[in-house]
Amino acid sequence: MPRQHRHLVAAAGSLALPYIVLKAYWAAGGRAGMADGFHMADEFRRNGAPAALVWLERHGIDFTSVLALTGVALALLLAHRPPIRPLPRRLLLASAWAGTLLIPYGLLTAVFGALGSGAGDAPLTGWVGPAGAAAFVGIGTALGLSAWPHRTFRRTAPAG
């Protein structure tokens, strides 16, 4: 993969760093960006998250920051060192292509965030939404850019 392409993957993936750091900070007990009395673990529980994820959040591990970091790591792996064996290659590429769905999710997050929820008592301050939207778009873009050179086309013989 050309060096410039790898730099694009790294740049897109770097959009996730503020989100990863922020979510890890919150999981460690930080409060910046949160309304008084709002707790992420309680929000997870109210939204029906599995007990294991709520437990992780209460013990300083935010699963969304782990997933974001995993997505960036996968993009960098594919950009710098292509998988050799067929099964891991297919699995990694399928994961990367699926991760590109984060692009429209991030764009929709940005649009709905810009439109506002109309709630004056939002649990998170205004800068948190753009950080999340940038992370989703960045991770999805990095995964797409890193998977693109690995695509294969199969030619079929003409019917004769």
WOLINCOR-V379777 format. One record per backbone hydrogen bond with DSSP energy under -1.0 kcal/mol. CO is the residue of the C=O (numbers start at 0). NH is the residue of the N-H. E is the energy in kcal/mol with one decimal. If there is no record, write none. Layout:
CO:NH:E
CO:NH:E
This chain:
1:5:-2.0
2:6:-2.2
3:7:-1.9
4:8:-2.1
5:9:-2.3
6:10:-2.6
7:11:-2.7
8:12:-2.6
9:13:-1.9
11:14:-1.1
12:15:-1.8
13:16:-1.2
15:19:-2.6
16:20:-2.7
17:21:-2.6
18:22:-2.8
19:23:-2.1
20:24:-2.5
21:25:-2.5
22:26:-2.3
23:27:-1.7
24:29:-2.9
25:28:-1.8
30:33:-2.2
32:124:-2.5
34:37:-1.9
38:42:-1.9
39:43:-2.6
40:44:-2.3
41:45:-2.6
42:46:-1.9
43:48:-2.6
44:47:-1.6
49:53:-1.8
50:54:-2.7
51:55:-2.3
52:56:-2.3
53:57:-2.4
54:58:-1.2
55:60:-2.9
56:59:-1.4
61:65:-1.7
62:66:-2.5
63:67:-2.3
64:68:-2.4
65:69:-2.2
66:70:-2.4
67:71:-2.2
68:72:-2.5
69:73:-2.5
70:74:-2.2
71:75:-2.5
72:76:-2.5
73:77:-2.6
74:78:-1.9
75:79:-1.9
76:80:-2.9
84:88:-1.9
85:89:-2.7
86:90:-2.7
87:91:-3.0
88:92:-2.7
89:93:-2.6
90:94:-2.1
91:95:-2.3
92:96:-3.0
93:97:-2.3
94:98:-2.0
97:100:-1.7
98:101:-1.9
99:102:-1.9
100:104:-1.4
101:105:-2.8
102:106:-2.4
103:107:-2.8
104:108:-2.3
105:109:-2.2
106:110:-2.5
107:111:-2.9
108:112:-2.1
109:113:-2.3
110:114:-2.1
111:115:-1.3
122:34:-3.0
124:127:-1.6
126:130:-1.2
127:131:-2.1
128:132:-2.9
129:133:-2.6
130:134:-1.8
131:135:-2.5
132:136:-2.5
133:137:-2.7
134:138:-3.0
135:139:-2.3
136:140:-2.4
137:141:-2.6
138:142:-2.6
139:143:-2.3
140:144:-3.0
141:145:-2.1
142:146:-1.9
143:147:-2.1
146:149:-1.5
147:150:-1.6
